[in-house]
Each structure stands twice: as structure tokens, then as C-alpha cells.
Amino acid sequence: MFDLYTSPTPNGWKASCTLEELGLAYVVKPVNLMKQEQKTPDFLAMNPNGRIPVIKNTQSEEVVFESGAIMIYLAELTGQLLPTSGPKRYEVLQWLMFQMGGVGPMMGQANVFFRYFPEKIPAAIDRYQNESQRLLSVLDQHLSDKEFLCEEFSIADIANWCWARTHEWSGVDISEMAHLKRWINTMHAREGCYKGIKVPGKVDPADIVKSGKTLIV
Ligand SMILES: N[C@@H](CCC(=O)N[C@@H](CS)C(=O)NCC(=O)O)C(=O)O
């Protein structure tokens, strides 16, 4: 069993989608970012960086922060969604790192300057939107001859999808990226991914009963 400290954001969804895809039982601990709950002493004791997501294995008491590390941890625990060795493993890790070091930070900054920053700085907005678009076009190109980013569906797909699907919020146009759009839809149709992006949030109690999970929302 796991406790998932999260909010409705792409990095939070990376953890919830992975848990859902792996069919792992977890309790959602919503963290209100507006109320700065991620900066309380209790939270900082789990993640000194004061950011979601954080996961706690309630059996072993292990705590993991950084969404990419959480995904690797869960994949290794179950032996799924990440090959255990060899070139196929590094292929998945390479596309996971592509999201962690590129897509996430660039789209995150595009959101800051396009949506939240009180001063509108066109050069900063352009820089982050253009770089986000360039990175998404790399994904689009890579997906031109394959269903998923690597040989099989993996944590790399979940990580990149959780960000790519929010391109509109970042003000990034993907209308010319047919392969990316097809993949976004394929991912959305997966039961685990679809459920994962609803966490935390209002959920149908019938779904909770069906999945056997406890959701504290
Ligand atoms: N590299 C981190 C980034 C985590 C992150 O930026 N989380 C955001 C939400 S998506 C957050 O907690 N923001 C609150 C804050 O900055 O105080 C990860 O991948 O887990």
C-alpha cells in the first residue's frame, strides 16, 4: 500500500497514472499548493524540495520524491513498464529523462510566463513556448513509425503524455503534429492513464468501490 501526496498537475499525474497502470493500491493525500501545504515541516521532512509528488510505501516506510524517481521505483518494484536490463531499459530511461530535463521544465516555465507571471514578458513567453513546441515536435517525429515511444508501452509514455496533453494550457500549438495527437489519444484511452489524470479530484464513488481503493479527496 502507498500514500500518494499529490495535486492535479502533470507531475502529480505521472505518479497516479503509474500507480493506476500498475494496479497498485494507494491512498491519495491531496496537497493544496495554493495554501502552501507543500512547504509545511511535515511535508519538507518527506521532500526537502517542497514539491509534489511524494510517495510513501506504508509497508517499508520508504519515501520517494521526484516524479521520475517515483516512476522508476514503482516500475522496479513490480517488474513492469521498465525493462530490467540492457538497451531496452536505457531507451525507456532516455525518453523519461527527455521529459524530466526538457518537456517538463520548458512547459512548466511556459506556464509561468504565459499564465501566472504578473508582468508579461514576450521574449520569455516566446522562448519557453518555442522550446516546448520544439521538444513536442521531437516526440511527434519519433512517434511517426511507432505506437509508443519505445518498443512497448512504458513509464516514458506516461511521463511525456502527462505533460504533452496539457499543451493548450502552455499555449503551444500541436495542430501540425499528427503522430503526437494520435499518441495522446491512444494514451487517453488507456484505463489506467484515464483514471490517473482524475487524481486528486472529484471521483465517482462507484469507481472507488470497483477499484477497491480509498480516496481521500
Ligand atoms: N522535478 C520535480 C518537479 C515537481 C514540481 O515542480 N511540482 C510542482 C507541481 S507540478 C509543485 O509542487 N509546485 C509547488 C511549488 O513549487 O511550491 C518532479 O518531477 O517531481
The ligand as an SDF file (V2000), in Angstrom:
LIG
                    3D

 20 19  0  0  0  0  0  0  0  0999 V2000
   11.1790   17.7440  -10.7470 N   0  0  0  0  0  0  0  0  0  0  0  0
   10.0400   17.6300   -9.8600 C   0  0  0  0  0  0  0  0  0  0  0  0
    9.1390   18.8260  -10.0590 C   0  0  0  0  0  0  0  0  0  0  0  0
    7.9750   18.8060   -9.1000 C   0  0  0  0  0  0  0  0  0  0  0  0
    7.1570   20.0810   -9.2260 C   0  0  0  0  0  0  0  0  0  0  0  0
    7.5870   21.0810   -9.8170 O   0  0  0  0  0  0  0  0  0  0  0  0
    5.9460   20.0470   -8.6430 N   0  0  0  0  0  0  0  0  0  0  0  0
    5.0910   21.2080   -8.6810 C   0  0  0  0  0  0  0  0  0  0  0  0
    3.7110   20.8470   -9.1890 C   0  0  0  0  0  0  0  0  0  0  0  0
    3.8050   20.1860  -10.8390 S   0  0  0  0  0  0  0  0  0  0  0  0
    4.9480   21.7650   -7.2730 C   0  0  0  0  0  0  0  0  0  0  0  0
    4.8880   21.0310   -6.3140 O   0  0  0  0  0  0  0  0  0  0  0  0
    4.9020   23.0940   -7.1610 N   0  0  0  0  0  0  0  0  0  0  0  0
    4.7050   23.7600   -5.9140 C   0  0  0  0  0  0  0  0  0  0  0  0
    5.8160   24.6930   -5.5620 C   0  0  0  0  0  0  0  0  0  0  0  0
    6.6760   24.9580   -6.4050 O   0  0  0  0  0  0  0  0  0  0  0  0
    5.8160   25.1860   -4.4240 O   0  0  0  0  0  0  0  0  0  0  0  0
    9.3040   16.3120  -10.1510 C   0  0  0  0  0  0  0  0  0  0  0  0
    9.3500   15.8770  -11.3120 O   0  0  0  0  0  0  0  0  0  0  0  0
    8.7150   15.7220   -9.2340 O   0  0  0  0  0  0  0  0  0  0  0  0
  1  2  1  0
  2  3  1  0
  2 18  1  0
  3  4  1  0
  4  5  1  0
  5  6  2  0
  5  7  1  0
  7  8  1  0
  8  9  1  0
  8 11  1  0
  9 10  1  0
 11 12  2  0
 11 13  1  0
 13 14  1  0
 14 15  1  0
 15 16  2  0
 15 17  1  0
 18 19  2  0
 18 20  1  0
M  END
$$$$
